[in-house]
Amino acid sequence: MLINSIMATLHHIAAFAVTATLVYEFLAFRKNLTVDEARRILNVDSAYGISAGVLVVVGLLRVFFFEKGSAFYLNSTTYWIKMALFIIVGLLSVYPTIRFLKWRAALNEDKAPEIAEDEFKKIRFLIHLELVGILLILFVAPLMARGIGA
């Protein structure tokens, strides 16, 4: 029983970390970043990816080895909706991450990244979509946990 609580806690911490890092990116990302601001966004984006990875691993462990058992989850429509939303959010995050990683060359020379207007708008839009996806996951998760849509 205690292990189930520990796994649930780890899952929630990872989910909150994913949300917090994405909210930080939403608040911090702007067209004219300083070197320090760009470095922080790059570091936070790394934490976002690590948190998402932990969330996946712990989530899969919970599905297959803990909690209610895999049959409960795998036969639930809301589980699959939640997984689809998570995958969509992950795919939406790829472009911003690649763009942030390309800042490294400028940052290594202590130069702020130059962000074109169209790139800025695209990244900003994708971060907005990711946040909407997270909100939808937050709506679906308790439905799934309560067996609604099974």
Backbone hydrogen bonds in HBPLUS format (Angstrom, degrees):
<---DONOR---> <-ACCEPTOR-->    atom                        ^
c    i                          cat <-CA-CA->   ^        H-A-AA   ^      H-
h    n   atom  resd res      DA  || num        DHA   H-A  angle D-A-AA Bond
n    s   type  num  typ     dist DA aas  dist angle  dist       angle   num
A0004-ASN N   A0001-MET O   3.13 MM   3  5.27 123.5  2.46  98.0 111.7     1
A0005-SER N   A0001-MET O   3.26 MM   4  6.68 152.7  2.34 147.4 154.3     2
A0006-ILE N   A0002-LEU O   2.90 MM   4  6.24 155.9  1.96 152.6 160.0     3
A0007-MET N   A0003-ILE O   2.88 MM   4  6.07 164.1  1.90 150.2 154.2     4
A0008-ALA N   A0004-ASN O   2.91 MM   4  6.08 156.6  1.97 144.0 151.0     5
A0009-THR N   A0005-SER O   2.88 MM   4  6.04 155.8  1.94 145.5 152.3     6
A0010-LEU N   A0006-ILE O   2.91 MM   4  6.20 162.2  1.95 152.8 157.2     7
A0011-HIS N   A0007-MET O   2.92 MM   4  6.10 156.9  1.97 146.8 153.5     8
A0012-HIS N   A0008-ALA O   2.91 MM   4  6.16 157.7  1.96 148.5 154.3     9
A0013-ILE N   A0009-THR O   2.85 MM   4  6.08 161.2  1.89 154.4 159.8    10
A0014-ALA N   A0010-LEU O   2.97 MM   4  6.14 164.0  1.99 148.4 152.6    11
A0015-ALA N   A0011-HIS O   2.94 MM   4  6.17 155.3  2.00 144.1 151.6    12
A0016-PHE N   A0012-HIS O   2.82 MM   4  6.03 159.6  1.86 152.6 157.9    13
A0017-ALA N   A0013-ILE O   2.86 MM   4  6.06 150.0  1.95 145.4 154.4    14
A0018-VAL N   A0014-ALA O   2.91 MM   4  6.17 156.9  1.96 149.7 155.3    15
A0019-THR N   A0015-ALA O   3.03 MM   4  6.26 163.6  2.05 146.4 150.8    16
A0020-ALA N   A0016-PHE O   2.76 MM   4  5.93 164.6  1.79 150.5 155.3    17
A0021-THR N   A0017-ALA O   2.91 MM   4  5.98 166.8  1.93 150.9 154.3    18
A0022-LEU N   A0018-VAL O   3.08 MM   4  6.18 156.8  2.13 145.0 151.7    19
A0023-VAL N   A0019-THR O   2.90 MM   4  6.12 158.6  1.95 151.9 158.1    20
A0024-TYR N   A0020-ALA O   2.91 MM   4  6.14 153.3  1.98 145.1 152.8    21
A0025-GLU N   A0021-THR O   2.98 MM   4  6.28 161.1  2.02 146.8 151.1    22
A0026-PHE N   A0022-LEU O   2.93 MM   4  6.21 156.8  1.99 147.8 154.4    23
A0027-LEU N   A0023-VAL O   2.93 MM   4  6.20 156.8  1.98 151.3 156.7    24
A0028-ALA N   A0024-TYR O   2.76 MM   4  5.86 157.2  1.81 159.1 166.0    25
A0029-PHE N   A0025-GLU O   2.93 MM   4  5.56 156.8  1.99 144.9 148.8    26
A0038-ALA N   A0034-THR O   2.98 MM   4  6.14 162.4  2.01 150.7 155.3    27
A0039-ARG N   A0035-VAL O   2.94 MM   4  6.18 157.6  1.99 150.9 157.3    28
A0040-ARG N   A0036-ASP O   2.96 MM   4  6.18 158.4  2.01 147.6 153.4    29
A0041-ILE N   A0037-GLU O   2.98 MM   4  6.26 160.4  2.02 149.6 154.7    30
A0042-LEU N   A0038-ALA O   2.94 MM   4  6.17 159.9  1.98 148.8 154.5    31
A0043-ASN N   A0039-ARG O   2.85 MM   4  6.12 159.1  1.89 152.2 157.8    32
A0044-VAL N   A0040-ARG O   2.76 MM   4  5.94 163.1  1.79 154.9 160.1    33
A0045-ASP N   A0041-ILE O   2.81 MM   4  5.93 152.8  1.88 147.1 154.8    34
A0046-SER N   A0042-LEU O   3.10 MM   4  6.37 143.9  2.23 138.4 147.6    35
A0047-ALA N   A0043-ASN O   3.01 MM   4  6.39 154.2  2.08 146.1 153.1    36
A0048-TYR N   A0044-VAL O   2.81 MM   4  6.10 144.8  1.94 144.6 155.4    37
A0049-GLY N   A0045-ASP O   3.02 MM   4  6.32 158.0  2.07 146.1 150.1    38
A0050-ILE N   A0046-SER O   2.94 MM   4  6.22 163.3  1.97 153.4 158.0    39
A0051-SER N   A0047-ALA O   2.83 MM   4  5.90 163.0  1.86 146.8 152.2    40
A0052-ALA N   A0048-TYR O   2.93 MM   4  6.12 155.5  1.99 147.1 154.1    41
A0053-GLY N   A0049-GLY O   2.95 MM   4  6.19 152.9  2.03 145.1 152.5    42
A0054-VAL N   A0050-ILE O   2.91 MM   4  6.23 159.9  1.95 154.4 159.4    43
A0055-LEU N   A0051-SER O   2.86 MM   4  6.04 157.0  1.91 146.8 153.8    44
A0056-VAL N   A0052-ALA O   2.98 MM   4  6.25 153.4  2.05 146.6 152.6    45
A0057-VAL N   A0053-GLY O   3.01 MM   4  6.28 171.0  2.02 154.9 156.6    46
A0058-VAL N   A0054-VAL O   2.87 MM   4  5.96 174.1  1.88 160.0 161.3    47
A0059-GLY N   A0055-LEU O   2.86 MM   4  5.74 152.2  1.93 138.2 147.4    48
A0060-LEU N   A0056-VAL O   2.86 MM   4  6.04 161.4  1.90 153.1 157.3    49
A0061-LEU N   A0057-VAL O   2.96 MM   4  6.21 158.6  2.01 150.1 156.5    50
A0062-ARG N   A0058-VAL O   2.89 MM   4  6.13 155.7  1.95 148.8 155.5    51
A0063-VAL N   A0059-GLY O   2.96 MM   4  6.24 154.4  2.02 146.7 153.8    52
A0064-PHE N   A0060-LEU O   2.96 MM   4  6.14 168.7  1.98 155.8 157.7    53
A0065-PHE N   A0061-LEU O   2.80 MM   4  5.45 149.1  1.89 147.5 153.8    54
A0066-PHE N   A0062-ARG O   3.30 MM   4  4.58 145.1  2.43 110.0 117.0    55
A0069-GLY N   A0066-PHE O   3.41 MM   3  6.21 153.5  2.48 143.7 142.0    56
A0074-LEU N   A0070-SER O   2.76 MM   4  5.79 168.9  1.78 168.3 169.8    57
A0075-ASN N   A0071-ALA O   3.18 MM   4  5.81 141.9  2.33 136.9 142.7    58
A0076-SER N   A0073-TYR O   2.99 MM   3  5.22 161.6  2.03 117.2 119.0    59
A0080-TRP N   A0076-SER O   3.30 MM   4  6.68 159.0  2.35 147.6 151.5    60
A0077-THR N   A0149-GLY O   2.81 MM  72  5.23 151.8  1.89 151.2 146.3    61
A0081-ILE N   A0077-THR O   2.91 MM   4  6.24 148.5  2.01 148.9 158.8    62
A0082-LYS N   A0078-THR O   2.92 MM   4  6.05 160.5  1.96 143.1 148.3    63
A0083-MET N   A0079-TYR O   2.87 MM   4  6.19 156.3  1.92 149.5 156.5    64
A0084-ALA N   A0080-TRP O   2.89 MM   4  6.00 158.1  1.93 141.7 147.9    65
A0085-LEU N   A0081-ILE O   2.91 MM   4  6.14 161.1  1.94 152.1 157.1    66
A0086-PHE N   A0082-LYS O   2.94 MM   4  6.16 155.7  2.00 146.6 153.5    67
A0087-ILE N   A0083-MET O   2.92 MM   4  6.18 160.2  1.96 152.2 157.0    68
A0088-ILE N   A0084-ALA O   2.91 MM   4  6.14 159.2  1.95 149.4 155.6    69
A0089-VAL N   A0085-LEU O   2.88 MM   4  6.13 163.2  1.91 152.2 156.4    70
A0090-GLY N   A0086-PHE O   2.91 MM   4  6.14 158.5  1.96 146.5 152.9    71
A0091-LEU N   A0087-ILE O   2.84 MM   4  6.13 156.9  1.90 151.8 157.9    72
A0092-LEU N   A0088-ILE O   2.86 MM   4  6.10 156.2  1.92 151.9 158.8    73
A0093-SER N   A0089-VAL O   3.07 MM   4  6.28 134.3  2.28 141.1 152.8    74
A0093-SER N   A0090-GLY O   3.18 MM   3  5.17 131.7  2.43  93.3 106.2    75
A0094-VAL N   A0091-LEU O   3.22 MM   3  5.43 155.6  2.28 105.2 112.3    76
A0097-THR N   A0093-SER O   3.11 MM   4  6.19 162.8  2.14 150.9 156.3    77
A0098-ILE N   A0094-VAL O   2.92 MM   4  6.17 163.9  1.95 159.3 163.5    78
A0099-ARG N   A0095-TYR O   2.97 MM   4  6.21 164.8  1.99 158.8 163.0    79
A0100-PHE N   A0096-PRO O   2.80 MM   4  6.03 159.7  1.84 153.9 159.8    80
A0101-LEU N   A0097-THR O   2.88 MM   4  6.10 158.6  1.93 152.1 157.8    81
A0102-LYS N   A0098-ILE O   3.07 MM   4  6.33 141.1  2.23 141.5 151.6    82
A0102-LYS N   A0099-ARG O   3.16 MM   3  5.13 124.8  2.48  93.1 107.2    83
A0103-TRP N   A0100-PHE O   3.02 MM   3  5.32 152.6  2.09 106.1 114.9    84
A0104-ARG N   A0101-LEU O   3.15 MM   3  5.72 162.4  2.18 113.9 118.9    85
A0107-LEU N   A0103-TRP O   2.91 MM   4  6.10 167.6  1.93 159.4 163.5    86
A0108-ASN N   A0104-ARG O   2.73 MM   4  5.85 151.9  1.81 155.8 161.8    87
A0109-GLU N   A0106-ALA O   3.03 MM   3  5.27 140.5  2.19 102.3 113.8    88
A0111-LYS N   A0106-ALA O   2.81 MM   5  4.94 159.7  1.85 140.1 140.3    89
A0110-ASP N   A0107-LEU O   2.89 MM   3  4.70 155.7  1.95 108.1 110.0    90
A0120-PHE N   A0116-ALA O   2.84 MM   4  6.08 162.2  1.87 159.1 164.7    91
A0121-LYS N   A0117-GLU O   2.98 MM   4  6.21 164.5  2.00 151.5 154.9    92
A0122-LYS N   A0118-ASP O   3.00 MM   4  6.15 156.0  2.06 142.6 149.3    93
A0123-ILE N   A0119-GLU O   2.91 MM   4  6.11 171.5  1.92 158.4 160.0    94
A0124-ARG N   A0120-PHE O   2.92 MM   4  6.03 166.3  1.93 153.0 157.5    95
A0125-PHE N   A0121-LYS O   2.91 MM   4  6.01 158.8  1.95 144.9 150.9    96
A0126-LEU N   A0122-LYS O   2.93 MM   4  6.17 159.8  1.97 150.9 156.4    97
A0127-ILE N   A0123-ILE O   2.92 MM   4  6.18 158.6  1.97 154.1 159.6    98
A0128-HIS N   A0124-ARG O   3.00 MM   4  6.28 154.7  2.07 146.4 153.5    99
A0129-LEU N   A0125-PHE O   2.94 MM   4  6.29 158.2  1.98 150.1 155.8   100
A0130-GLU N   A0126-LEU O   2.87 MM   4  6.15 154.4  1.93 149.1 156.4   101
A0131-LEU N   A0127-ILE O   3.00 MM   4  6.27 158.0  2.05 149.2 154.3   102
A0132-VAL N   A0128-HIS O   3.00 MM   4  6.35 153.0  2.07 149.7 157.4   103
A0133-GLY N   A0129-LEU O   2.91 MM   4  6.20 157.1  1.97 149.2 155.5   104
A0134-ILE N   A0130-GLU O   2.90 MM   4  6.25 152.5  1.97 149.8 157.4   105
A0135-LEU N   A0131-LEU O   2.96 MM   4  6.23 158.9  2.00 148.2 153.6   106
A0136-LEU N   A0132-VAL O   2.94 MM   4  6.25 153.6  2.01 149.6 157.0   107
A0137-ILE N   A0133-GLY O   2.92 MM   4  6.20 152.7  1.99 147.1 154.9   108
A0138-LEU N   A0134-ILE O   2.89 MM   4  6.20 156.1  1.95 150.6 157.2   109
A0139-PHE N   A0135-LEU O   3.07 MM   4  6.37 133.6  2.29 137.6 149.7   110
A0139-PHE N   A0136-LEU O   3.12 MM   3  5.02 129.1  2.39  92.1 105.7   111
A0140-VAL N   A0136-LEU O   2.94 MM   4  6.22 156.3  2.00 150.3 156.5   112
A0141-ALA N   A0137-ILE O   2.82 MM   4  5.81 163.1  1.85 160.9 163.9   113
A0143-LEU N   A0140-VAL O   3.05 MM   3  5.23 119.8  2.42 103.6 119.3   114
A0144-MET N   A0140-VAL O   2.95 MM   4  6.24 160.2  1.99 161.0 167.1   115
A0145-ALA N   A0141-ALA O   2.93 MM   4  6.19 164.4  1.95 155.3 159.5   116
A0146-ARG N   A0142-PRO O   3.11 MM   4  6.15 138.6  2.29 136.2 145.1   117
A0148-ILE N   A0143-LEU O   2.90 MM   5  5.11 148.7  2.00 162.4 153.8   118
A0147-GLY N   A0144-MET O   2.96 MM   3  5.15 162.6  1.99 111.9 116.1   119
